[in-house]
Amino acid sequence: MKLAAALVATLLPFAANAAPEGYFDLAPGITLETGDTWISNGERFRLYGIQSCLRGTAYTDGQGNRQDCGEASLAMLAAYIKDTKPICAPVAKLNGISYVVCYATVGSQRLDLAQIMVTSGYAFAALKTDGLPYHAPYAIAEQLAQQKKAGLWQFSDVQHPSILLSREANQRSRSAQP
């Protein structure tokens, strides 16, 4: 969390149209894998601290139609990238994935892209194995989005992807035990 705060402090003095040293533009030509992960020039990137809806999981929309939750998250990330032209900075690398923080330009302001995704209800706070969020402000934003029924939270059958992933990991762990 301290690293992310330091990155925010480093970013704020710069003009809204120039990526500072150490940052890169999240530009067209990337391949989105999910609503939080993409590939650019053969390298895999993921927004730090959030979890998008899982592809293949469904929710029921207001007309009673089943929709792919992961596709909804992916579509929103694509729209935010197109509309806000984010800049990103790496914060960690693990298992071949570069975790990044990205800042979107909205008017003359730079806003945390992951925070925008969570606040709008199209991403969720990623949880560690102990059930605590990687970045507490995202968990707070998620609670507010849920209360306001923003984005995917308006649908009663949306399932938190981190909980689904945890259940899956627990099942694998039980299956591996002798």
C-alpha positions as CSV (number, residue, x, y, z in Angstrom):
1,M,0.0,0.0,0.0
2,K,2.9,2.4,0.8
3,L,4.3,1.8,-2.7
4,A,0.9,2.7,-4.3
5,A,0.7,5.9,-2.2
6,A,4.2,6.8,-3.2
7,L,3.3,6.3,-6.9
8,V,0.3,8.5,-6.5
9,A,2.4,11.2,-4.9
10,T,5.0,10.9,-7.7
11,L,2.3,11.2,-10.4
12,L,0.3,14.2,-9.1
13,P,2.8,17.0,-10.1
14,F,2.8,16.0,-13.8
15,A,0.5,17.4,-16.6
16,A,-2.5,15.3,-17.5
17,N,-1.2,14.6,-21.0
18,A,2.3,13.3,-20.5
19,A,3.4,10.0,-19.0
20,P,6.1,10.7,-16.4
21,E,9.4,8.7,-16.4
22,G,8.8,5.1,-15.3
23,Y,5.2,5.1,-16.6
24,F,3.9,4.0,-19.9
25,D,0.8,4.8,-21.9
26,L,-1.9,2.1,-22.0
27,A,-2.4,2.5,-25.7
28,P,-4.4,0.8,-28.5
29,G,-2.9,-2.5,-29.7
30,I,-3.1,-4.3,-26.4
31,T,-4.9,-7.6,-26.2
32,L,-7.4,-7.7,-23.3
33,E,-7.6,-11.1,-21.6
34,T,-10.1,-10.1,-18.8
35,G,-11.4,-7.0,-17.2
36,D,-8.2,-6.6,-15.3
37,T,-5.5,-8.3,-17.4
38,W,-4.0,-7.6,-20.8
39,I,-1.0,-8.5,-23.0
40,S,1.2,-5.8,-24.7
41,N,4.3,-6.6,-26.7
42,G,4.3,-10.1,-25.4
43,E,4.2,-9.1,-21.8
44,R,1.3,-9.8,-19.5
45,F,-0.1,-6.9,-17.2
46,R,-2.7,-6.9,-14.5
47,L,-4.2,-4.0,-12.5
48,Y,-3.0,-4.3,-9.0
49,G,-5.5,-4.9,-6.2
50,I,-8.6,-5.7,-8.2
51,Q,-10.3,-8.8,-9.5
52,S,-12.7,-8.6,-12.5
53,C,-15.6,-10.8,-12.9
54,L,-14.6,-14.3,-14.1
55,R,-15.3,-15.1,-17.7
56,G,-17.9,-17.9,-17.9
57,T,-19.7,-16.8,-14.7
58,A,-23.1,-15.4,-15.3
59,Y,-25.6,-13.0,-13.9
60,T,-29.2,-12.4,-14.9
61,D,-29.9,-8.9,-16.3
62,G,-33.0,-6.9,-15.8
63,Q,-34.8,-8.6,-18.7
64,G,-34.1,-12.1,-17.3
65,N,-31.3,-12.9,-19.8
66,R,-28.2,-14.6,-18.6
67,Q,-25.1,-12.6,-19.4
68,D,-21.4,-13.4,-19.0
69,C,-20.0,-11.4,-16.1
70,G,-16.4,-11.6,-17.2
71,E,-17.4,-10.2,-20.6
72,A,-19.1,-7.2,-18.9
73,S,-16.0,-6.4,-16.9
74,L,-13.8,-6.7,-20.0
75,A,-16.1,-4.4,-22.0
76,M,-15.9,-1.8,-19.3
77,L,-12.1,-1.9,-19.1
78,A,-11.9,-1.5,-22.8
79,A,-14.3,1.5,-22.7
80,Y,-12.3,3.1,-19.9
81,I,-9.0,2.6,-21.7
82,K,-10.4,4.1,-24.9
83,D,-12.1,7.0,-23.2
84,T,-9.5,8.0,-20.6
85,K,-6.1,7.0,-22.1
86,P,-4.5,5.7,-18.9
87,I,-0.9,5.7,-18.0
88,C,0.5,2.9,-15.9
89,A,3.5,2.1,-13.7
90,P,4.7,-1.4,-12.6
91,V,4.5,-2.1,-8.8
92,A,5.4,-5.8,-8.7
93,K,6.2,-8.8,-10.9
94,L,5.1,-12.3,-10.0
95,N,4.8,-15.5,-12.0
96,G,5.4,-13.6,-15.3
97,I,2.7,-11.0,-14.7
98,S,3.5,-7.3,-14.2
99,Y,1.1,-5.8,-11.7
100,V,0.5,-2.1,-12.4
101,V,-1.3,0.9,-11.2
102,C,-2.9,3.0,-13.9
103,Y,-4.3,6.5,-13.9
104,A,-7.0,7.6,-16.2
105,T,-7.4,11.2,-17.4
106,V,-10.8,12.6,-16.8
107,G,-11.0,16.3,-17.6
108,S,-7.9,17.7,-16.0
109,Q,-7.7,15.1,-13.3
110,R,-6.0,11.8,-13.0
111,L,-8.0,9.0,-11.4
112,D,-6.9,5.5,-10.3
113,L,-8.3,3.2,-13.1
114,A,-8.7,0.3,-10.7
115,Q,-10.7,2.5,-8.3
116,I,-12.9,3.6,-11.3
117,M,-13.6,0.0,-12.2
118,V,-14.5,-0.9,-8.6
119,T,-16.5,2.2,-8.0
120,S,-18.5,1.7,-11.2
121,G,-19.3,-1.9,-10.1
122,Y,-17.4,-3.7,-12.8
123,A,-14.5,-5.0,-10.7
124,F,-14.0,-6.1,-7.2
125,A,-11.4,-5.7,-4.5
126,A,-8.9,-8.6,-4.9
127,L,-8.6,-10.7,-1.7
128,K,-5.5,-12.3,-0.2
129,T,-5.6,-15.9,1.0
130,D,-6.5,-14.6,4.5
131,G,-9.6,-12.9,3.1
132,L,-8.3,-9.4,3.5
133,P,-8.0,-7.0,0.5
134,Y,-4.7,-6.3,-1.2
135,H,-5.6,-2.6,-1.2
136,A,-8.2,-1.6,1.5
137,P,-9.5,1.5,-0.3
138,Y,-10.7,-0.8,-3.1
139,A,-12.7,-2.8,-0.5
140,I,-14.3,0.4,0.7
141,A,-15.1,1.5,-2.8
142,E,-16.6,-2.0,-3.5
143,Q,-18.9,-1.7,-0.4
144,L,-20.1,1.7,-1.6
145,A,-20.7,0.4,-5.1
146,Q,-22.6,-2.6,-3.7
147,Q,-24.8,-0.3,-1.5
148,K,-25.5,1.9,-4.5
149,K,-26.2,-1.1,-6.7
150,A,-23.7,0.3,-9.2
151,G,-22.8,-1.7,-12.3
152,L,-22.9,-5.5,-11.8
153,W,-24.1,-5.0,-8.2
154,Q,-27.6,-4.2,-9.6
155,F,-28.0,-7.8,-10.4
156,S,-28.9,-10.0,-7.4
157,D,-27.1,-13.1,-8.6
158,V,-23.6,-11.6,-9.3
159,Q,-21.0,-13.5,-7.4
160,H,-17.8,-12.0,-6.0
161,P,-15.0,-13.5,-8.1
162,S,-12.5,-13.6,-5.2
163,I,-14.9,-15.8,-3.2
164,L,-15.4,-18.1,-6.2
165,L,-11.6,-18.4,-6.7
166,S,-11.2,-19.1,-3.0
167,R,-13.8,-21.8,-3.1
168,E,-12.1,-23.4,-6.1
169,A,-8.6,-23.3,-4.4
170,N,-10.1,-24.9,-1.2
171,Q,-11.7,-27.6,-3.3
172,R,-8.3,-28.3,-5.1
173,S,-6.6,-28.4,-1.7
174,R,-9.1,-30.9,-0.3
175,S,-8.8,-33.1,-3.4
176,A,-5.0,-33.1,-3.2
177,Q,-5.0,-34.3,0.4
178,P,-4.4,-38.1,0.9
